[in-house]
Amino acid sequence: MTFWKVIFTFVLLNEKVRFMKTRNYLLPYTYKKVGMWMFLPFAALCLCLLFDVNLPEIMVPWIAFGDEIFYTGKANLLTEAGMMGLLVSLCFIALSREKDEDEMTAHIRMQSFVWSLWFTSAILAFGILFIQGLNFLSFALIALYLFYLVYILKFNFTMRHIRREAR
């Protein structure tokens, strides 16, 4: 009986360790290219919306949270599509593998993640303290995407620097 317990435990632990080593939550590299192509039009659309450029409104019936439990009314589809497209494109860029993914790349990812978290937290603290009124709403919308942008810039800058030193 104990012999089979040992064998069973060894097989389960071996499977668990192998599964943990191969698990990777990153998207394939092709998603980075798709994300970059998506980023350009959606970033332009969001900048137009941020600076109140006159764009055609596409009003559709919408259900959202409001003063009551659910608010039913009309919403500009262009606004939601632009913000959602920008979020998806930034996620595709930030969460996709590199062509040559290794342990050093994973370490640089972690460092870039922590660095961008600290940087974004400092910017948010500054904004909370010193930006008031309706300008704070614009700041809050920008802050939604700030973490992704800082992470992508820091990670790519560090990777470019390391690749240049390797030559």
C-alpha positions in Angstrom: 0.0 0.0 0.0 2.7 2.5 0.9 4.6 1.6 -2.3 1.7 2.7 -4.5 1.2 5.9 -2.4 4.8 6.8 -3.1 4.5 6.1 -6.8 1.2 8.0 -7.0 2.5 11.0 -5.1 5.7 11.1 -7.3 3.7 11.0 -10.5 1.3 13.7 -9.3 4.1 16.0 -8.1 6.1 15.4 -11.3 3.1 16.4 -13.4 2.4 19.4 -11.2 6.0 20.7 -11.5 6.0 20.1 -15.3 2.7 21.9 -15.7 3.9 24.9 -13.6 7.1 25.2 -15.6 5.3 25.2 -19.0 2.4 27.5 -18.1 2.7 30.9 -19.7 0.0 33.5 -19.8 1.4 35.5 -22.6 -0.3 35.7 -26.0 1.6 34.6 -29.2 3.9 37.1 -30.8 1.6 37.9 -33.7 -0.8 39.6 -31.3 1.8 42.3 -30.8 1.6 43.2 -34.5 -2.2 43.1 -34.5 -2.2 45.3 -31.3 0.2 47.9 -32.9 -2.0 48.1 -36.0 -5.1 48.5 -33.8 -3.4 51.1 -31.6 -2.9 53.7 -34.3 -6.6 54.4 -35.3 -8.0 53.9 -31.8 -5.3 56.2 -30.2 -6.2 58.8 -32.8 -9.9 58.4 -32.1 -9.4 58.7 -28.4 -7.2 61.8 -28.8 -9.9 63.4 -31.0 -12.5 62.6 -28.3 -10.2 64.0 -25.5 -9.7 67.3 -27.3 -13.4 67.6 -28.3 -12.9 67.4 -32.1 -16.3 67.4 -33.8 -16.9 63.8 -34.8 -20.2 62.3 -36.0 -22.2 60.8 -33.2 -23.5 57.2 -33.5 -26.2 57.1 -30.8 -27.4 53.6 -29.8 -29.7 52.3 -27.0 -27.5 51.5 -24.1 -27.9 49.8 -20.7 -25.4 50.9 -18.0 -25.2 51.6 -14.3 -26.5 55.1 -13.3 -28.6 56.9 -10.7 -30.9 53.9 -10.7 -29.6 50.3 -10.7 -29.7 50.2 -14.5 -29.8 53.3 -16.7 -31.4 52.9 -20.1 -30.7 55.7 -22.5 -28.6 56.5 -25.5 -24.8 56.5 -25.7 -22.3 57.5 -28.4 -21.0 54.2 -29.8 -17.9 56.0 -31.1 -16.7 56.8 -27.6 -17.1 53.3 -26.3 -15.6 51.7 -29.4 -12.6 54.0 -29.2 -11.9 53.4 -25.5 -12.5 49.7 -25.8 -10.3 49.4 -28.9 -7.5 51.3 -27.2 -7.7 49.0 -24.2 -7.7 45.8 -26.3 -4.8 47.0 -28.5 -2.7 48.0 -25.4 -3.4 44.6 -23.8 -2.3 42.8 -27.0 0.9 44.8 -27.2 1.7 44.4 -23.5 0.8 40.8 -23.0 2.3 39.2 -26.1 5.5 37.2 -26.2 8.7 38.4 -27.8 10.3 36.4 -30.7 13.1 35.3 -28.4 11.4 34.9 -25.0 13.7 33.6 -22.2 14.3 34.0 -18.5 16.0 37.4 -18.9 12.9 38.7 -20.8 10.7 37.5 -18.0 12.9 39.3 -15.5 12.8 42.5 -17.6 9.0 42.1 -17.8 8.7 41.9 -14.1 11.1 44.9 -13.6 9.1 47.0 -16.1 5.8 46.0 -14.5 7.0 47.2 -11.0 8.6 50.3 -12.4 5.5 51.3 -14.3 3.4 50.6 -11.2 5.5 53.0 -9.1 5.6 55.6 -11.8 1.8 55.4 -12.4 1.1 55.6 -8.7 3.2 58.7 -8.4 1.4 60.4 -11.3 -2.0 59.4 -9.9 -1.1 60.7 -6.4 0.0 64.0 -8.0 -3.2 64.2 -10.0 -5.4 63.4 -7.0 -3.7 66.2 -5.0 -3.4 68.9 -7.6 -6.0 68.4 -10.3 -9.6 69.5 -9.5 -12.9 69.9 -11.2 -13.8 68.7 -14.6 -10.1 68.5 -15.6 -9.9 65.6 -13.1 -12.3 63.5 -15.3 -10.0 63.9 -18.3 -7.0 63.0 -16.1 -8.8 59.9 -14.8 -9.6 58.7 -18.4 -5.9 59.2 -19.4 -4.8 57.5 -16.2 -6.7 54.3 -17.2 -4.3 53.8 -20.0 -1.2 55.3 -18.4 0.0 52.0 -16.8 -0.1 50.1 -20.1 1.7 52.9 -22.0 4.4 53.2 -19.4 4.9 49.5 -19.2 5.2 49.1 -22.9 7.6 52.0 -23.3 9.8 50.8 -20.4 9.9 47.2 -21.5 10.7 48.0 -25.1 13.3 50.6 -24.2 15.0 48.1 -21.9 14.9 45.3 -24.4 16.3 47.5 -27.2 19.1 48.6 -24.8 20.0 45.0 -24.0 19.9 43.9 -27.6 22.2 46.8 -28.6 24.7 45.8 -25.8 24.7 42.2 -27.0 26.0 43.1 -30.5 
